[in-house]
Amino acid sequence: MSALLTHAQYQDIAKQLILPTQAFINGEFTPALEGNEYISTNPATGEVIAHMAACTRKDVDVAVSAAKTAFESGVWSGLAPTQRKEVLLKFADLLEENATELAVMEALESGKPIRECVLTDLPETIACTRWHAEATDKIYDQLTPNQSGATGMIVREPCGVVAAILPWNFPLMMVGWKLAPALASGNSVVVKPSEETSMTTLRLAELAKEAGIPDGVLNVVTGFGADVGEALGLHQDVEVISFTGSTATGRKLLTYSAQSNLKRIVLECGGKSPSVVLEDAENLDEVAQNIVYAALWNMGQNCTANSRVIVHKALKAELTRKLLGELGNWSTGEPMNPENHLGAIINRRQFDKILGYIESAKSQGAKLLFGGKAISLNDGLFIEPTLFDNVTPDMAIAQEEIFGPVFCVIEASSDEEAINIANDSCYGLQASLYTAHGKKAQRFAKQLKAGTVSVNAYAEGDITTPFGGYKLSGFGGRDNSLQAHDQYTETKTIWFDLS
């Protein structure tokens, strides 16, 4: 990735973009069969960006049929792993060559700050694609220990047609997390991007074809969950669905699986992630920096947002002062300005929901320390970074996923109580733990009920580590790492009688 450009340069690039608006099925852009469209709006300005193809079950049927035909032909699934690897590496190269265009397109449609798209989302998407590409020819089948007169072979085979249903908060990163291992394993894929953020996925599909992904192997069907997501969930020829999004939608997908072909469902759902600061935590300046980043990254529209700061009473006053000082470094404004760390909220519904949580916290007795108001800017949907104190664990702000730039401080009387408060949640995706004591770190990290625990930092791990959650945060598999390939493959035993 290149260095950040200027505000004016990003604005010029945005004006020159050729925006993809149609579904991508069997290697071609195509309008919705019933001719319907919906409006894509820039959340930073309120302006209409484009009219997108609003697909239905009919389009899903065509896309799944194309994917199944391609799979059964062996045009991709039948290639040697090394051949698939070479195509996927070329795909990663094309993503890198077009990274600035993709970053601007994502900022335009999602309201994400361009600096985040350029410095985080695109590099991670490209690195994810390369990593899984390189893994393609390095995952081996197995032989069982020798038996008397017999031997067993354990082989991995692609499942067939995989559906990936994506969220709006990280459009490119999430399609990379799902698409790269699914394609590396030899599957055909039908992607349903969020109706809020479909354009970068469509452009990515076009680049995949240029890289050499055969027609039908990668399809993108745009539209709404009730029309496209449900149709994929109930489709008899879809073998796997990998979903990132709300827990409520995840429950629906499990129901669709039961009502259809018992397709495999992999869910990464919501979170209410804590930062747990124990009594002996050191370097509170650095802790405060980590916490604010964890709470506000992507405007808090992040499943691992550390929206609960659970801190020992001995450190609470000092840490709270440092959090307030750090908040002053986070500027909110026009997403195409690389000086801004925070952009716009995705849509009016989410904007109103966040403001509703702020008012609810006030009415329940929480003390507003910072922010708490909407920002008037170009008819856009902007909210100030917001911090609350005097929060008890039973308040809505401490229990429910807000998905906005809002976080709170909760006091704990002991380290043990801090861990108990952290675990008092229906979610379990990520937790951050701060302590200077090595034995404490190991003991309490094991006690935290979360799929990822970072110690003395905020982190989700990296491409080499599995990502997913406990409880209502996850089900059925993990993104990232070699484990991501498992959910897109079937394990077959072949038994040889040699007697």
C-alpha positions in Angstrom: 0.0 0.0 0.0 1.1 3.5 -0.7 1.3 6.3 1.9 -1.8 8.3 2.6 -2.7 10.9 0.0 -4.3 14.3 0.6 -7.9 15.0 1.2 -8.2 16.6 -2.2 -6.6 13.7 -3.9 -9.0 11.2 -2.4 -12.0 13.4 -3.3 -10.7 13.5 -6.9 -10.4 9.7 -7.0 -13.9 9.4 -5.6 -15.3 11.5 -8.4 -13.6 9.3 -11.0 -14.7 6.0 -9.7 -16.7 3.7 -12.0 -19.1 2.2 -9.5 -20.3 -1.5 -9.9 -24.0 -1.7 -9.4 -25.1 -5.0 -10.8 -24.9 -8.6 -9.5 -21.9 -10.7 -10.7 -23.1 -14.1 -11.8 -21.3 -16.7 -13.9 -18.5 -14.3 -14.7 -20.7 -11.3 -15.8 -22.3 -8.3 -14.4 -26.1 -8.6 -14.7 -29.2 -6.7 -13.5 -31.6 -8.3 -11.1 -34.0 -10.6 -13.1 -37.0 -8.8 -11.8 -35.5 -5.4 -12.6 -35.7 -4.1 -9.1 -33.1 -1.7 -7.6 -32.4 0.0 -4.3 -30.5 3.1 -3.4 -27.0 3.2 -2.0 -26.4 6.3 0.1 -23.2 8.0 1.3 -23.7 8.2 5.1 -21.3 11.1 5.4 -23.4 13.4 3.1 -26.8 11.8 2.7 -26.3 11.8 -1.1 -27.4 9.0 -3.3 -24.3 7.2 -4.7 -25.9 4.7 -7.0 -28.9 2.4 -7.7 -28.0 -1.2 -7.0 -29.5 -4.4 -8.3 -32.1 -5.7 -5.8 -31.9 -9.4 -6.4 -34.4 -12.1 -5.3 -34.7 -15.8 -5.0 -34.6 -16.1 -8.8 -31.2 -14.5 -9.0 -30.0 -16.7 -6.1 -31.1 -19.8 -8.0 -29.2 -18.7 -11.1 -26.0 -18.0 -9.1 -26.1 -21.2 -7.1 -26.7 -23.2 -10.3 -23.7 -21.5 -12.0 -21.6 -22.2 -8.9 -22.7 -25.9 -8.8 -22.1 -26.4 -12.5 -18.6 -24.9 -12.2 -17.9 -27.1 -9.1 -19.0 -30.3 -10.7 -17.1 -29.5 -13.9 -13.8 -29.5 -12.0 -12.7 -26.3 -13.7 -11.6 -25.1 -10.3 -12.3 -27.9 -7.8 -10.4 -30.3 -10.0 -7.2 -28.2 -10.3 -4.1 -29.2 -8.5 -3.7 -27.2 -5.3 -0.6 -25.5 -6.8 -2.6 -24.3 -9.7 -5.2 -22.8 -7.5 -2.5 -21.2 -5.4 -1.0 -19.4 -8.5 -4.4 -17.9 -9.4 -5.1 -16.7 -5.9 -1.6 -15.1 -5.7 -2.3 -13.3 -8.9 -5.7 -12.2 -7.4 -3.9 -10.8 -4.4 -1.5 -8.9 -6.7 -4.5 -7.3 -8.5 -6.0 -6.3 -5.2 -2.8 -4.6 -4.3 -2.6 -2.8 -7.6 -6.1 -1.5 -7.2 -5.9 -0.9 -3.4 -6.4 2.9 -3.5 -9.5 2.6 -5.7 -10.9 -0.1 -3.4 -10.2 2.0 -0.3 -11.9 5.1 -1.6 -14.9 3.0 -2.8 -15.2 1.5 0.7 -14.9 4.8 2.5 -17.5 6.4 0.1 -20.1 3.7 0.7 -19.5 2.8 4.3 -18.5 6.2 5.9 -15.3 4.6 7.2 -12.4 7.0 7.5 -10.1 6.6 4.5 -7.0 6.3 6.7 -8.5 3.1 8.2 -9.4 1.7 4.8 -5.9 2.5 3.4 -3.8 1.5 6.5 -5.8 -1.4 7.8 -8.6 -2.9 5.8 -6.9 -3.2 2.4 -3.5 -4.5 3.7 -5.2 -7.1 5.8 -7.4 -8.2 3.0 -4.5 -8.6 0.6 -2.3 -10.4 3.3 -5.2 -12.7 4.1 -5.6 -13.7 0.4 -1.9 -14.4 0.0 -1.7 -16.4 3.2 -4.5 -18.7 2.3 -3.2 -19.0 -1.2 0.1 -20.1 0.1 -1.6 -22.7 2.4 -3.4 -24.2 -0.6 -0.7 -26.8 -1.4 0.6 -27.2 2.1 -2.4 -28.9 3.9 -1.8 -32.6 3.6 -4.0 -35.7 3.8 -3.2 -38.4 6.3 -2.6 -42.2 6.6 -3.6 -44.0 9.7 -1.1 -46.1 11.6 -0.5 -49.4 9.8 -3.0 -52.1 10.5 -2.6 -55.8 9.9 -3.6 -56.3 6.3 -5.3 -52.9 6.1 -4.6 -49.1 5.9 -6.8 -46.0 6.2 -6.5 -42.8 4.2 -8.0 -39.6 5.5 -8.6 -37.1 2.8 -10.1 -33.6 2.6 -12.5 -32.6 -0.2 -14.2 -29.3 -1.0 -17.8 -29.2 0.2 -19.2 -27.8 -3.1 -21.2 -24.5 -3.1 -20.4 -22.2 -0.2 -22.4 -19.1 0.6 -20.7 -16.2 2.4 -23.1 -13.6 4.0 -21.2 -10.5 4.9 -21.7 -7.6 7.3 -21.5 -3.9 6.5 -18.8 -2.9 9.0 -15.7 -4.6 7.3 -16.9 -5.4 3.8 -13.5 -6.2 2.2 -11.8 -7.8 5.3 -14.8 -10.1 5.9 -15.0 -11.2 2.2 -11.3 -11.9 2.4 -11.6 -14.0 5.6 -14.3 -16.2 4.0 -13.5 -16.2 0.3 -9.7 -16.9 0.4 -9.9 -20.3 2.4 -13.1 -21.3 0.6 -11.6 -20.8 -2.8 -8.2 -22.3 -1.7 -10.0 -25.5 -0.7 -11.6 -25.8 -4.2 -15.2 -24.7 -3.5 -17.4 -22.4 -5.6 -18.8 -19.4 -3.7 -21.9 -17.2 -3.8 -21.4 -14.0 -1.8 -24.2 -11.9 -0.4 -22.6 -8.6 0.7 -24.6 -6.3 2.9 -27.0 -4.1 1.0 -25.3 -1.1 2.7 -21.8 -2.0 1.3 -21.8 -4.1 -1.9 -19.6 -2.2 -4.3 -16.1 -3.3 -3.2 -17.2 -6.9 -3.2 -18.5 -6.5 -6.8 -15.2 -4.9 -7.8 -13.3 -7.7 -6.1 -15.2 -10.3 -8.1 -14.3 -8.5 -11.3 -10.6 -8.6 -10.3 -10.9 -12.3 -9.4 -12.1 -13.1 -12.9 -9.1 -11.1 -14.3 -6.8 -13.1 -12.1 -8.1 -16.4 -13.7 -10.9 -17.5 -11.4 -13.2 -19.4 -13.8 -16.8 -18.2 -14.5 -19.3 -19.5 -12.0 -16.7 -20.1 -9.3 -17.3 -16.7 -7.7 -20.7 -15.0 -7.8 -22.0 -11.9 -6.0 -25.7 -11.5 -5.4 -26.7 -8.1 -4.1 -29.9 -7.3 -2.3 -31.7 -7.7 1.1 -31.6 -10.4 3.6 -35.2 -11.4 3.3 -34.8 -11.9 -0.5 -31.2 -13.1 -0.9 -30.0 -14.3 2.5 -33.1 -16.4 3.2 -33.0 -17.9 -0.3 -29.4 -19.0 0.3 -30.2 -20.3 3.7 -33.0 -22.5 2.4 -31.3 -23.5 -0.9 -30.8 -27.3 -1.3 -27.6 -26.9 -3.3 -25.8 -24.7 -0.8 -23.6 -26.9 1.4 -22.0 -24.3 3.7 -23.0 -20.8 4.9 -20.3 -18.7 6.6 -22.0 -15.7 8.2 -20.7 -12.6 10.1 -23.4 -10.4 11.5 -26.1 -10.2 14.2 -27.0 -13.0 16.5 -30.6 -12.7 15.5 -29.8 -13.4 11.9 -27.5 -16.2 12.9 -30.4 -17.9 14.7 -32.5 -17.6 11.5 -29.7 -19.3 9.4 -29.7 -22.2 11.8 -33.4 -22.6 11.4 -33.1 -22.4 7.6 -30.5 -25.2 7.7 -32.8 -27.4 9.7 -35.6 -26.7 7.2 -33.5 -27.5 4.2 -30.5 -29.8 3.7 -28.9 -29.5 7.1 -26.2 -27.3 5.5 -23.2 -26.5 7.6 -23.6 -23.1 9.3 -20.6 -21.1 10.6 -21.5 -18.1 12.6 -19.5 -15.1 13.9 -22.0 -12.9 15.6 -22.2 -10.1 18.2 -20.0 -9.1 21.1 -19.8 -7.0 24.2 -16.1 -7.2 24.7 -14.4 -6.0 27.9 -11.1 -4.3 28.7 -10.2 -5.8 32.2 -7.7 -3.7 34.1 -6.4 -5.5 37.2 -5.0 -3.8 40.3 -1.3 -4.2 39.3 -1.7 -2.9 35.7 1.3 -0.8 34.7 1.8 2.1 32.2 -1.7 3.4 32.3 -0.9 5.9 29.5 -0.5 2.9 27.1 -3.4 1.1 28.6 -5.6 4.2 28.0 -4.4 4.4 24.3 -5.2 0.7 23.8 -8.7 1.0 25.4 -9.7 4.0 23.4 -8.6 2.4 20.2 -10.4 -0.8 21.1 -13.6 1.1 21.8 -13.6 3.5 18.9 -12.0 1.7 16.0 -14.4 1.9 13.0 -16.7 4.2 15.1 -17.2 1.3 17.5 -19.0 -0.6 14.7 -17.0 -3.6 15.5 -17.9 -6.9 17.1 -14.8 -6.9 19.3 -15.2 -3.2 20.3 -14.1 -3.0 24.0 -17.2 -1.1 25.1 -16.8 -2.2 28.8 -13.8 -0.9 30.7 -13.8 -3.0 33.9 -11.1 -1.5 36.2 -10.0 -2.2 39.8 -11.1 0.6 42.2 -7.5 1.5 43.1 -6.8 2.5 39.5 -10.2 3.8 38.3 -9.7 7.5 39.0 -6.3 7.7 37.3 -7.2 5.6 34.3 -10.4 7.6 33.8 -8.4 10.8 33.6 -6.1 9.3 31.1 -9.0 8.0 29.0 -10.4 11.5 28.8 -7.0 12.8 27.7 -6.7 10.2 25.0 -10.2 10.9 23.6 -9.1 14.4 22.6 -6.8 12.8 20.0 -9.7 11.2 18.1 -11.1 13.6 15.5 -14.5 12.9 13.8 -15.3 14.3 10.4 -15.4 13.8 6.6 -14.2 10.3 5.8 -12.1 11.3 2.8 -10.0 13.5 5.0 -7.0 11.3 6.1 -6.6 13.5 9.2 -9.9 12.1 10.7 -9.8 9.0 12.8 -13.6 8.6 12.9 -16.1 8.8 10.1 -19.9 8.5 9.7 -22.3 6.0 11.2 -23.5 3.5 8.5 -27.2 4.5 8.3 -30.0 6.4 10.0 -31.4 3.4 11.8 -28.0 2.7 13.5 -27.5 6.4 14.2 -30.8 6.6 16.0 -30.1 3.3 17.9 -26.8 4.7 19.2 -28.3 7.9 20.4 -31.1 5.9 22.0 -28.5 4.0 24.0 -26.8 7.3 25.1 -30.1 8.6 26.4 -30.9 5.3 28.1 -27.6 5.3 29.9 -28.3 8.8 31.2 -31.8 7.8 32.4 -30.4 4.8 34.2 -28.0 6.9 36.2 -24.8 6.7 34.3 -22.6 9.8 34.3 -21.7 11.3 30.9 -18.0 12.2 30.9 -17.3 12.9 27.3 -19.3 13.5 24.0 -22.8 12.1 23.9 -24.1 14.3 21.0 -24.7 14.1 17.3 -22.4 16.2 15.1 -24.0 18.4 12.4 -21.8 18.1 9.3 -23.0 18.0 5.6 -26.2 16.2 6.4 -24.1 13.2 7.5 -24.5 10.8 10.3 -21.8 11.6 12.9 -21.7 11.0 16.6 -19.1 12.2 19.1 -16.9 9.7 20.9 -18.8 9.0 24.1 -17.6 7.8 27.5 -19.8 7.1 30.6 -18.9 6.6 34.2 -20.9 5.3 37.2 -22.1 2.3 35.2 -23.3 -0.8 36.9 -23.1 -4.2 35.2 -26.9 -4.5 34.9 -27.4 -1.4 32.8 -28.3 -1.7 29.1 -25.1 0.1 28.2 -23.1 -2.6 29.9 -25.1 -5.6 28.6 -26.2 -4.9 25.1 -24.2 -4.4 21.9 -24.3 -0.8 20.9 -22.2 -0.9 17.7 -21.2 2.8 18.0 -18.6 5.0 19.5 -19.8 4.6 23.1 -18.1 2.9 26.0 -18.3 2.9 29.7 -16.2 2.5 32.9 -17.3 -0.1 35.5 -15.6 -0.3 38.9 -14.5 -3.6 40.4 -13.6 -4.1 44.1 -11.1 -6.9 43.3 -9.5 -8.6 40.4 -11.7 -11.7 40.9 -14.8 -9.5 40.7 -13.5 -7.8 37.5 -13.3 -11.2 35.8 -16.8 -12.2 37.0 -18.2 -8.9 35.6 -16.4 -9.5 32.3 -17.9 -13.0 32.0 -21.4 -11.7 32.9 -22.5 -11.4 29.3 -24.3 -13.5 26.8 -21.4 -12.8 24.4 -17.9 -14.1 24.4 -15.9 -12.9 21.3 -12.9 -11.0 22.6 -11.4 -9.7 25.9 -8.4 -7.5 26.7 -6.6 -8.1 30.0 -4.1 -5.7 31.6 -1.8 -6.9 34.4 2.0 -6.8 35.3 1.9 -10.3 36.8 2.7 -13.2 34.6 0.9 -15.8 36.7 -2.2 -13.6 36.9 -2.2 -13.1 33.2 -2.2 -16.8 32.5 -4.7 -17.7 35.2 -7.2 -15.0 34.4 -6.8 -15.2 30.6 -8.0 -18.9 31.0 -10.9 -17.8 33.1 -12.2 -15.2 30.6 -14.9 -16.7 28.5 -14.0 -15.4 25.1 -12.6 -16.8 21.8 -9.7 -14.4 21.9 -8.0 -12.9 24.9 -5.2 -10.3 24.4 -2.9 -9.5 27.3 -1.6 -6.0 27.8 -2.9 -5.0 24.4 -6.0 -4.9 22.3 -5.8 -7.5 19.6 -7.8 -10.0 17.6 -4.8 -12.1 16.9 -3.6 -12.3 13.3 -4.1 -14.4 10.2 -2.4 -17.4 11.8 -4.8 -17.5 14.8 -8.4 -18.8 14.8 -11.0 -16.1 15.3 -14.5 -16.7 16.7 -16.4 -16.6 19.9 -18.1 -18.4 22.8 -21.8 -18.3 23.7 -23.9 -16.1 21.5 -20.8 -14.8 19.7 -20.0 -17.8 17.6 -20.9 -21.2 16.4 -19.7 -23.9 14.1 -16.1 -22.9 13.2 -13.5 -20.2 13.1 -12.2 -17.6 10.6 -8.5 -17.2 10.0 -5.7 -19.7 10.5 -5.6 -23.2 9.0 -8.7 -24.0 10.9 -10.6 -21.7 8.5 -10.1 -24.4 5.8 -11.7 -27.0 7.9 -15.2 -25.5 7.6 -15.1 -25.5 3.8 -13.9 -29.1 3.5 -15.4 -32.6 4.1 -13.2 -35.2 5.8 -13.4 -38.6 4.1 -12.0 -41.9 5.2 -10.9 -44.4 2.5 -10.2 -47.8 4.0 -8.0 -50.3 2.1 -8.2 -54.0 2.8 -4.8 -55.2 1.8 -5.1 -58.8 2.9 
